Amino acid sequence: MITTTNGIDRARVEQLVRHALHSRLAQRRDGQTRAGDHEGPNPLVVNISARHIHLCQDDLLQLFGPGAQLTKLRDLYQDGEFASEQQVNIVGPRNRMIPGTRILGPTRDYTQVELSYTDGVFLGIDLPLRISGNHENTPGCILVGPHGAVTLKQGVIRAKRHVHMHSADLAHYGVADGDLMKLKIEGPCGITFDDMQVREHPRVKLEVHIDTDEGNACDLSTATRMELIKAS
């Protein structure tokens, strides 16, 4: 049984679902991957992080029913992370919906929705630019799954562009966790992204995450060279 709040009733949500399943919004592009220089201890990989959702276990059960578990569709670049087969629909305050948004696994201790600026404009959500996990004073939305719906009071963000680094990468680039770097992309739509935040973890591979709007701006698939530069 689907129940919602925030003034959107079940009939309205189901109408949105039916409409969206037959709309062009159902067509979405998965993230692109590009390899850059290999001058350091690890190759530089740049990934477009398309819109996605991280779920806590309680919300997974609410959306997909008792006993639900995430099932792996494919592995992601970081070990242990994966794109799941499960998808849900996102409903915003304008009663507009983005259908078929993929859930990434494994489950976390919080639910978070990561969208691009363009997604936020469409849904009517003023997206704050945040590092993953920082949900203070962030907006919410409604998630609709095959079993039920979840009303989030917070957790909808535009992910700040960032680079995951191992300690060996930190030493190579001369940076520390939380520092800001530049990502220089050369090619037909060459661009330099400022304020690329460093995120250290002892078990990660060197990887840059930019969102779909940023990937489109530089036309990542046509990039000829990519370089991380320590900010002055």
C-alpha positions as CSV (number, residue, x, y, z in Angstrom):
1,M,0.0,0.0,0.0
2,I,1.4,3.4,-1.0
3,T,0.8,6.2,1.5
4,T,2.4,9.7,1.2
5,T,2.4,13.0,2.9
6,N,3.3,16.6,1.9
7,G,-0.1,17.0,0.1
8,I,0.5,14.3,-2.6
9,D,-2.0,11.5,-2.4
10,R,-1.8,7.9,-3.7
11,A,-3.9,8.6,-6.8
12,R,-1.8,11.6,-7.8
13,V,1.5,9.6,-7.3
14,E,0.2,6.7,-9.4
15,Q,-0.9,9.1,-12.1
16,L,2.6,10.6,-12.1
17,V,4.2,7.1,-12.3
18,R,2.0,6.0,-15.2
19,H,2.8,9.2,-17.1
20,A,6.5,9.1,-16.5
21,L,6.9,5.5,-17.5
22,H,5.8,6.6,-21.0
23,S,7.8,9.8,-21.2
24,R,11.2,10.5,-22.5
25,L,12.4,11.0,-18.9
26,A,12.7,7.3,-18.7
27,Q,15.6,7.5,-21.0
28,R,18.8,8.3,-19.0
29,R,22.5,7.9,-19.6
30,D,24.7,5.9,-17.3
31,G,27.9,7.4,-16.1
32,Q,30.9,7.7,-18.4
33,T,34.5,6.7,-17.4
34,R,37.7,8.2,-18.7
35,A,41.2,7.4,-17.9
36,G,43.7,10.2,-17.5
37,D,47.5,10.4,-16.7
38,H,49.3,7.6,-15.0
39,E,52.3,9.6,-13.7
40,G,51.5,8.8,-10.0
41,P,51.2,5.6,-8.1
42,N,47.7,5.0,-9.5
43,P,46.0,5.8,-12.8
44,L,43.6,8.9,-12.8
45,V,40.1,7.8,-13.6
46,V,37.3,10.4,-14.1
47,N,33.7,9.2,-13.7
48,I,30.4,10.9,-14.5
49,S,28.2,10.1,-11.5
50,A,24.7,10.1,-12.9
51,R,21.7,10.7,-10.6
52,H,21.4,7.9,-8.0
53,I,20.2,7.0,-4.5
54,H,21.7,5.5,-1.4
55,L,19.3,3.8,0.9
56,C,19.2,2.8,4.6
57,Q,17.9,-0.6,5.3
58,D,14.6,0.6,6.8
59,D,13.8,2.7,3.7
60,L,14.7,-0.2,1.4
61,L,12.1,-2.4,3.2
62,Q,9.5,0.4,3.0
63,L,10.0,0.8,-0.7
64,F,10.4,-2.9,-1.8
65,G,8.7,-4.9,1.0
66,P,9.7,-7.2,3.8
67,G,12.9,-9.1,3.3
68,A,14.1,-6.9,0.4
69,Q,17.8,-6.9,-0.4
70,L,19.7,-5.0,-3.0
71,T,20.7,-7.2,-6.0
72,K,23.8,-6.4,-7.9
73,L,23.5,-5.3,-11.5
74,R,27.1,-4.4,-12.0
75,D,30.2,-3.5,-10.0
76,L,31.3,0.1,-9.7
77,Y,34.9,1.3,-9.9
78,Q,35.5,1.3,-6.1
79,D,35.7,-2.2,-4.6
80,G,32.6,-3.4,-2.9
81,E,30.3,-0.7,-4.4
82,F,27.7,-1.7,-7.0
83,A,24.8,-0.5,-9.1
84,S,21.7,-2.5,-8.0
85,E,18.9,-3.7,-10.1
86,Q,16.4,-1.8,-7.9
87,Q,15.1,1.6,-9.1
88,V,12.7,4.0,-7.6
89,N,10.8,7.2,-8.7
90,I,11.6,10.6,-7.3
91,V,8.7,13.0,-6.8
92,G,9.5,16.7,-6.1
93,P,7.4,19.6,-4.8
94,R,6.1,20.6,-8.2
95,N,4.4,17.2,-8.5
96,R,6.9,16.3,-11.2
97,M,8.7,13.0,-11.2
98,I,12.0,11.5,-12.3
99,P,11.4,7.8,-12.8
100,G,13.7,4.8,-12.7
101,T,16.5,6.3,-10.5
102,R,19.0,3.6,-9.7
103,I,20.0,2.6,-6.2
104,L,23.6,2.1,-5.4
105,G,24.8,-0.5,-2.9
106,P,25.5,-1.6,-0.3
107,T,22.9,0.0,2.0
108,R,24.1,2.8,4.2
109,D,23.0,4.2,7.6
110,Y,21.3,7.1,5.9
111,T,19.2,7.7,2.7
112,Q,20.6,10.2,0.2
113,V,19.5,11.4,-3.2
114,E,22.2,12.8,-5.5
115,L,20.9,14.9,-8.4
116,S,22.4,17.3,-11.0
117,Y,21.5,21.0,-11.0
118,T,19.3,20.3,-14.1
119,D,17.4,17.6,-12.2
120,G,16.8,20.1,-9.3
121,V,15.4,22.7,-11.7
122,F,13.0,20.2,-13.2
123,L,11.8,18.9,-9.8
124,G,11.6,22.4,-8.2
125,I,14.2,21.6,-5.6
126,D,16.9,24.1,-4.7
127,L,19.8,21.7,-4.4
128,P,22.6,22.5,-2.0
129,L,26.1,21.6,-3.0
130,R,27.4,19.1,-0.4
131,I,29.9,16.4,0.2
132,S,28.1,13.0,0.7
133,G,26.7,12.5,4.1
134,N,26.3,16.2,5.0
135,H,22.5,16.6,5.2
136,E,22.2,19.5,7.5
137,N,19.5,21.9,6.2
138,T,19.0,20.0,3.0
139,P,15.7,19.5,1.3
140,G,13.7,16.3,1.0
141,C,11.5,14.6,-1.6
142,I,9.2,11.6,-2.0
143,L,10.6,8.2,-3.1
144,V,8.1,5.8,-4.7
145,G,8.9,2.1,-5.0
146,P,6.9,-1.0,-6.0
147,H,5.8,-1.7,-2.4
148,G,5.4,1.7,-0.8
149,A,6.7,5.3,-0.6
150,V,9.1,7.1,1.7
151,T,8.9,10.8,2.5
152,L,12.4,12.2,3.1
153,K,12.6,15.3,5.2
154,Q,16.3,15.9,4.2
155,G,19.1,14.2,2.2
156,V,18.6,15.5,-1.4
157,I,21.8,17.1,-2.6
158,R,24.0,18.0,-5.6
159,A,27.2,16.2,-4.9
160,K,30.2,18.5,-4.7
161,R,32.8,17.4,-7.2
162,H,35.5,15.4,-5.5
163,V,38.5,13.1,-5.9
164,H,38.9,9.9,-3.9
165,M,42.5,9.3,-2.9
166,H,44.6,6.7,-1.1
167,S,47.5,7.9,1.1
168,A,49.9,7.2,-1.7
169,D,48.0,9.5,-4.0
170,L,48.0,12.2,-1.3
171,A,51.7,12.0,-1.0
172,H,52.2,12.1,-4.8
173,Y,50.0,15.2,-5.3
174,G,51.1,16.9,-2.1
175,V,47.6,17.3,-0.7
176,A,45.7,16.3,2.4
177,D,42.1,15.2,3.1
178,G,39.7,18.1,2.6
179,D,42.1,20.1,0.4
180,L,40.9,21.5,-2.9
181,M,42.4,20.7,-6.3
182,K,41.8,21.6,-10.0
183,L,40.8,19.1,-12.7
184,K,42.1,20.2,-16.1
185,I,40.4,18.5,-19.0
186,E,41.8,19.0,-22.5
187,G,39.8,18.4,-25.7
188,P,37.3,20.0,-28.0
189,C,35.3,21.2,-25.0
190,G,38.3,21.6,-22.7
191,I,37.6,23.1,-19.3
192,T,39.2,23.4,-15.8
193,F,37.1,22.5,-12.8
194,D,38.1,24.4,-9.6
195,D,37.3,23.3,-6.0
196,M,37.7,19.6,-6.5
197,Q,37.6,18.4,-2.9
198,V,40.0,15.6,-1.8
199,R,38.5,12.7,0.1
200,E,41.0,10.3,1.7
201,H,40.2,6.6,2.4
202,P,42.7,3.8,3.0
203,R,40.9,1.4,0.7
204,V,40.0,3.5,-2.3
205,K,41.3,3.8,-5.9
206,L,42.1,7.2,-7.3
207,E,38.9,8.4,-8.8
208,V,37.3,11.8,-9.7
209,H,33.5,12.2,-9.5
210,I,31.7,14.9,-11.5
211,D,28.0,15.1,-12.1
212,T,26.1,14.8,-15.4
213,D,25.9,18.6,-16.0
214,E,29.7,18.9,-15.5
215,G,30.4,15.9,-17.7
216,N,28.2,17.4,-20.5
217,A,30.0,20.7,-20.2
218,C,33.4,19.2,-20.9
219,D,32.0,16.5,-23.2
220,L,34.0,14.0,-21.3
221,S,33.9,11.3,-24.0
222,T,36.0,13.5,-26.3
223,A,38.6,14.5,-23.7
224,T,42.2,14.0,-24.9
225,R,44.0,14.6,-21.6
226,M,43.1,15.0,-17.9
227,E,45.2,16.2,-15.1
228,L,44.8,16.9,-11.4
229,I,46.5,20.0,-10.2
230,K,47.2,21.1,-6.6
231,A,45.4,24.4,-6.0
232,S,47.7,27.3,-5.2
